[in-house]
Amino acid sequence: MGNFFHGVFQTFFLIGYVVLFIVTILILQPFKYHRRRLKSTILLKLSYLLYLVSFLIFTYLLLFGKKEISNSEQPYDTLFNIHFLFFLTSTLVPNIGIMIRRKIRKSRVDYNILVSVINLIYFSYLIYLCVSHKWALM
């Protein structure tokens, strides 16, 4: 019976993640272009969506994946290691970057490119975390 509720809980999380991603697409309107900043705006929005997909996949695996560390790796002694701190910043920095983009008036193209690079760095890091661990979906 407990396995049934775990499956239902897992399904609700998956549906919630899909709804969150769809709402984000509707709010961002990634292919709505700006006349003066066409390429940088699309790059910013698409890099944010890539980051969001990798973040949602990683948190799903973190919640529902099998968490095993092989014997070749050293176990983490503390909660505050470099991976945890980088993951913690990945929850804040891209979201703040996409929210304050309209407040930036001067050098908006540079801002869009800088935040896009940051989003792509977090995207690649989260994909690395997903692939480097031996996740097994339950």
Protein Blocks (a to p, Z undefined) as FASTA:
>chain_A
ZZmmmmmmmmmmmmmmmmmmmmmmmmnommbccfklmmmmmmmmmmmmmmmmmmmmmmmm
mmmmccdddfkbccdfbfbdfklmmmmmmmmmmmmmmmmmmmpmghklmmmmmmmmmmmm
mmmmmmmmmmmpccddZZ
